[in-house]
């Protein structure tokens, strides 16, 4: 199991930026999958951005060109840089790690992002 703690959420105006962080309890340098997901109240949790097998990156169409996923292996931390935020981006953002292809996923507790004028 990997313990994950998200931070960096908050209230921001449309067009603003935030950087979310996800600190892991152990190394994330060789995990099979890591990523960011989000969930609005009453809605399903959906993929935002992921890294699989170390190099394969996938973004939801709704965030392409605005969000960037990255990681710092030395700090056991992954990030989500969010630019040009829109009200539709309002959600709780969760980080996720799957250590191997056959492992179950570990989730953080989530961090709230609210985009409003």
C-alpha positions as CSV (number, residue, x, y, z in Angstrom):
1,X,0.0,0.0,0.0
2,X,1.0,3.6,-0.6
3,X,-0.3,6.4,1.5
4,X,-1.1,9.5,-0.5
5,X,-1.7,13.1,0.7
6,X,-3.0,15.8,-1.7
7,X,-2.6,19.5,-1.1
8,X,-2.7,22.8,-3.0
9,X,-6.5,23.1,-3.6
10,X,-8.4,26.2,-2.9
11,X,-10.6,29.0,-4.4
12,X,-9.5,30.6,-7.6
13,X,-11.0,32.9,-10.2
14,X,-11.7,31.8,-13.7
15,X,-8.5,32.0,-15.7
16,X,-6.4,31.5,-12.7
17,X,-3.9,28.8,-11.9
18,X,-3.2,26.2,-9.1
19,X,-0.6,23.5,-8.6
20,X,-1.8,20.4,-6.8
21,X,0.7,18.2,-5.0
22,X,0.4,14.5,-4.0
23,X,3.0,13.3,-1.5
24,X,3.5,9.5,-1.4
25,X,4.8,7.4,1.5
26,X,7.2,5.6,-0.7
27,X,9.0,5.6,-4.0
28,X,6.9,6.4,-7.0
29,X,9.7,6.1,-9.5
30,X,8.7,2.6,-10.7
31,X,5.0,2.3,-10.1
32,X,2.8,1.0,-13.0
33,X,0.3,3.8,-12.9
34,X,-0.1,7.2,-11.2
35,X,-2.6,10.0,-11.9
36,X,-5.1,12.6,-11.0
37,X,-8.9,12.2,-11.0
38,X,-11.7,14.5,-10.0
39,X,-15.2,14.2,-8.8
40,X,-18.0,16.8,-8.6
41,X,-20.8,16.4,-6.1
42,X,-23.3,13.8,-7.3
43,X,-21.2,12.9,-10.2
44,X,-18.8,10.0,-11.2
45,X,-15.1,10.3,-10.5
46,X,-13.3,10.8,-13.9
47,X,-9.8,10.7,-15.2
48,X,-7.9,14.0,-15.4
49,X,-4.3,13.1,-16.2
50,X,-2.3,9.9,-15.8
51,X,1.2,8.5,-16.3
52,X,1.4,4.8,-17.0
53,X,4.6,2.6,-17.2
54,X,6.7,5.7,-16.5
55,X,6.3,7.5,-19.8
56,X,2.8,7.1,-21.3
57,X,0.8,10.2,-20.5
58,X,-2.9,10.6,-21.0
59,X,-5.1,13.7,-20.5
60,X,-8.8,14.1,-20.5
61,X,-9.9,16.1,-23.6
62,X,-11.4,18.8,-21.4
63,X,-8.0,19.7,-19.8
64,X,-5.6,19.2,-22.7
65,X,-3.4,22.3,-23.2
66,X,-4.3,23.6,-19.8
67,X,-3.2,21.0,-17.2
68,X,0.2,19.3,-16.9
69,X,1.0,16.2,-14.9
70,X,4.5,15.7,-13.6
71,X,6.5,14.0,-10.8
72,X,9.6,14.5,-8.7
73,X,10.9,11.1,-7.9
74,X,13.4,12.4,-5.3
75,X,10.5,13.9,-3.3
76,X,8.1,11.0,-3.9
77,X,5.6,13.6,-5.1
78,X,3.5,14.1,-8.2
79,X,2.0,17.4,-9.3
80,X,-0.9,18.7,-11.4
81,X,-0.3,22.2,-12.8
82,X,-3.6,23.7,-13.7
83,X,-3.8,26.8,-15.8
84,X,-6.7,28.7,-17.4
85,X,-9.1,27.3,-14.9
86,X,-12.8,27.2,-15.7
87,X,-15.8,26.9,-13.4
88,X,-16.3,23.4,-14.9
89,X,-13.0,22.4,-13.3
90,X,-14.6,22.7,-9.8
91,X,-14.3,19.3,-8.1
92,X,-12.5,17.3,-5.5
93,X,-9.2,16.2,-7.0
94,X,-7.7,12.9,-6.0
95,X,-4.4,11.3,-6.7
96,X,-4.0,7.6,-7.4
97,X,-1.2,5.1,-7.5
98,X,-1.2,1.5,-8.8
99,X,2.1,-0.1,-7.9
100,X,2.0,-3.0,-10.5
101,X,-0.2,-4.1,-13.3
102,X,-2.0,-6.5,-11.0
103,X,-2.2,-4.4,-7.9
104,X,-5.3,-2.6,-6.6
105,X,-5.2,1.2,-6.6
106,X,-4.4,3.5,-3.7
107,X,-6.2,6.8,-3.3
108,X,-5.5,10.0,-1.4
109,X,-8.1,11.9,0.6
110,X,-8.7,14.5,-2.0
111,X,-8.3,18.3,-2.2
112,X,-11.1,20.7,-3.1
113,X,-10.7,23.0,-6.1
114,X,-13.3,25.7,-6.6
115,X,-13.2,28.0,-9.6
116,X,-15.6,30.9,-9.2
117,X,-15.8,34.7,-9.7
